[in-house]
Amino acid sequence: MSKLKYLLVSILFVGLLATGAAAASDTLNAYTIMPEKYASQVFEAFTADTGIKVNFMRFSSGEALARVVAEKNNPQVDIILGGPADTYEAGIKEGVFEAYKPAGADGIPEKFRSSGNYWTGIGVIPLVFLTNENFLKEKGMEPPQSWNDLLDPAYKNGLQMADTRTSGTATERIYSLVKIMGEDEAFAYQKKLHENIQMYTKSGAGGAMPVATGQAASGIFYIVDALDIQQQGYPVVVSYPKEGVSYGIEGTGILTGAKNMENAKKFMDWASSKKFAQFIVDRKINYIPTRTDVEVTNPALDMSKAKLLETDVAWKGANRKAYVDRWINEVIK
């Protein structure tokens, strides 16, 4: 987003907040890390169920976290929707999230919730490889099945994936590699991978469309973004590395000092409900619901053939900044 566009959008949003202040009883203000096409559906459904209007702006996880930390003494929004749980864990350290246990929390396994009730997981999103099928045919190659496959010279100047300074998808990539290889080897691998990178994108989904249209060959994405592209009919294939991938827990949480606290709690109750989990399944919003009482019907979300790595969210949050700094200093410099 250009500085001018960012300023104009911010001014518009502040205007919406001012309008909402006059009728705070039926208003909720939010930042969302969830893709806007999905967030708009979620908020529309919440409004339909509760009558509470939602004003929102969409940012990548790093941007959203930076904003709420900068605004902690005068929060401009009440909640954050979406984004990986380690973003919330980093925010807990900054004191920006309010502890609240939603009404439907007990229907969600503890590993998908904050131990202190600062955030609640609403979906699981593994990392995947997304590759252009035409590229593979031209090169006579199979879809990547290993992290090391992306080091093939055939991918030189052909990979697009997210920038760790702004994207939770990118930090998830680091967590996966550290769990598989160990920290030093993970960063050595990323330095080699850097030689094949065409572009690092600000958002996690930013490289998906270039892969879809053949401007890029392949990349690493959360499954929600990869399947969105595939469902649009583009010639792409989704694959998983045999060594395994970690997964993000898509979360939501209330900000400390929220001006519409009761409405924020109502949103958390709604977002933790079985009704919401069924809603994301029915709308083909490609998260694996965290609730155990909702059946996933999309075969693409069947993870039985993927090796998913368990990674502690608190560990992610504790290491996030150090890993981002190391990536900047050792990989892209």
N, C-alpha and C positions, 0 to 999 in steps of 0.2 A: 504494500500500500504506500503510495507516495505521501510525502509530508503534507501536501495541500489536501489531498483526499482524506488523510487521517484527521487533519484539523477540522475539515468540514463535517466528517462523520461524528467526531467528538462533540462539536457544537450542536449538531442535530440531536445527539443522544442526551446531552445536558438539557436541551429544550424538552425532550420527552420526559426526563426526570422531573423537571419543574412542573410540567403539566400533571404528571402522576402524583406529585406531592399534594395537590389540591384534593385528590380522592385516594389517599394512601390506603384506605380500607380495602380497595379492590385492585391494588397495583402490586406488582413484583418487578424488581429490576435485576438484571442478570448479565454476567459475562458468560459466554459459552465457548468451550474449546471443541465441542462436538461440531462436525460439519454443519454449516448453516442450513442446508437442505433438510437435514434430519432435525436439528434443533427447532426449526420453525414448526415442524409437525408436532414435536413433543409439546412445545409451549401452546400451540393451538388446541391440542387435546386437553391440556391442563386447564386452559381457559374455559373450554366447553364444559368440563366437569365441575369447575368451581366458580366460574364467573370472575376469576382474578385475571386481569390483563397483565401481560408480561412485556416489558421493554427490554431488548437485549442487543448486545454487540458481540461479534465473533472475533476471537483472537487465537493464535497458537498458544500452546501451554506456557512457554517461556514468557511471552508477552502478557498473558493474563496474570501470571504470578507476579511479574514485575509491577503491574498496575495495582493489584490489590495490596501489595506491600507498600508501595508509594502512597496509597490512599488510606492506609490503616487507621489514621487518626480521624479521618472523615470519609468513611466508605461510601462510594458512589453507587454500589449495587448491593443486593442482599444475598445472592447466591452465585456460585459457579456451577455450571452444568457441563459435564464431560471432561475429558482429559485424563491421562493416566494418574493412578493413585500416588505415585512418587511426587508428583507436583503438589498434591495436597500435603503429603508428609513434609515437604520442604516448607510449605506455608505454615504448618503447625509450629515449626521452629521460630517463625517470624511472628507468631501470635495473631494470625489473621483469620483463623477459623474458630467458630463457635461449636462447642460440644452439644450434640443433640442426637438422641437415639430415636429414629423414625418409628412410626407405628408398625410398619411391616418389616422391621430389621430382623426379627427372629426367623423369618422365612428365607434369609440370606446367610450362607455359611460364614462363620467368623473370619475365615481367611480372606473374604471379600469385603470386610468392613474394618474401619479403624478401631483399634482396641480401646481408644478413648472416645469413640463416637464423633470424631471430627469430620469424617467423610463416610459415605456409604457407596459401595460398588453396585452399579446397575448393569454392567456387561463385561464380558471377557473378550479381549481382542489379541490373538496371537500375531506375531510377525510372520510374513510370508515373502517369497520372491514373486514378483510380477514381471513377466517377460513377454515381449512382442513375438507373436508366432511367426510373422513374416521374416523377422530377423533370424529366427532359429532355422527356418527353411532355407533361407539364402546361404547360411553358414554351414548347413548340414549338421546342426547341433541339437542335442536334447535339452529340455528345460534344466536349469541348474538344480542339482540335488545335494550340493555341498557348499558350505561357505567358500571353500577354496575354488570352486568353479568360477566364481566371480572375479578371480585373479587372472583368468584366461586372457591372453592378449587380444582375443577376438572382441572383448568388451571394452577395449581401450577407447576412451572418450565417448563411451556409450551408456554409462550408468548415471542415473539421477536418483538421489535420495536426500533425506532431510538433513538440515544443519542442526547440530546439537545445541547451538546457542539459542535456538528459538523453538525447537520441536521436541515433544515428548516421544514421538516415534523414533527420533534419532538417539535419544538417551536409552530407549529400550534396546536399540541395536547394540549399544555398548554393553548393557547388562548381559545380553545374550552371549556376546563374545567373551566377556570376562568369566562367565560361568563355565563356558566350554573350554577356553584356552588358558585361563589364568590372566591376571591383569597385564603383565608386561607383554606376553605374547599377543594379547588382544589388541594392544596399541601398535605393536609391530605389524600385525596383520592389517590394521586400518591404514597404516602408512603405505603399505603395498597396494591396498585397495584404492587409495587416493589417486594412484597413477591411472586408473581406469575411469575416474569420475569426470563426467561432463559438467555437472552442476549440482551444488547443494541447494536445496529449496528451503524457503522459510518455514513452510508448513509440511506436515507429514505426508499429506496427499498431493503436494505440489508437483511431484514428478510422475504421478500416475497417468495423467492425460498425455504428456509427451511420450511415455512408453506406449500408450494405446495407439497413438497416431504415427508411431515409428520415428519420431524425432529423437528418441532414446531407445536403447535396447532392453534395459532391465533395471530393476531397483528393488529396494527393501521397503515394505509398507506394512501397516496394520491391515488385517484382513478386511476390516470394514471398508477401507478405501479401495483395496484391490477388487473386492467383489462388486463394488459400485460400478467400477469401470467395466468389469466383465459383463455385468447385467445390462449394460447399455449396448452390448453387442460388438464391442471392439475385439480384434483378433489378439487376445492375450491369454496367457496360461499362468495359473497359480501353482506354485510348487513349494516344498518345504525342504530345508537342509536336513540331511540324515543325522547330523550332530545334535540337532535340536534347536528350538527357539524358545525364548521366554515370551511372556504375554503381559499385556497391560490390563489393568482393571480400570475400566471407565467409571469415574466416580462423580459424585455431586456433594456439595457441602455448603453450609451457611457461613457467611462472613461475620466476624465479631463486630458488634455495633450496628448490625443491619437495621435500617430504618423501618423496614416492613417485616419485623421479626415473625409475627404470627403467620403471615402469608408465606414466609420462607419455610416455616415448620410444616405448613400445609403442603407445600411443594415436596418437601422431603418425605412426608407420609405417603403422598401419591406416587412418588418415584420409586419407593421401596415396595409398592403393592404388587400383587399378582396381576391386577388389571393392567398396570404399566408394562410389566414383563410380557404379557400377552400382546399388548399393543405393538411393541417393537418387533415381535415375531410376525404379527399379521401385516405390518407395514413394510416388511423386509428391510428393516434397519439392521444391518449385519453385525450385531453384537450377539454373543452367546449369553443369554440372560443369567444373572447370578442366582436368581431364585431357582430352587430345585423342583418346584411344582408346576413348571411350564415346560412344554415339550418343544424342542427345536425341530422345525419341519424342513429347513433348507439343507439338503445333503452337503452343500459346500461348507457348512458349519460343523460337519461331523469330524471331530478331531481324533478319531480312533487310529488313523494312519499317520498322524503327526506326533513327533516327539516333543512334548511340552516340558519345559524346564521350570521347576518351582523356584521362584526367587522371592525372598522376603521383601515386602513393601518398605518396611522400616530401613532395611539395608539399602534399598534403592535411594530412598530419601536422604539417608546419611551420606551417601557417596556421590550424589548427583552433581554437586558443584565441582568437586575434585575431578571427576571424570570429564566434565565439560572443559574445565581448565586444561587438563592434560591433553585432550583432543585438540584444542586450539594450539597449544604450544608444541606438540609433537607430530601432529598429523597434517595440519593445513599450513603451518609456517614453513 
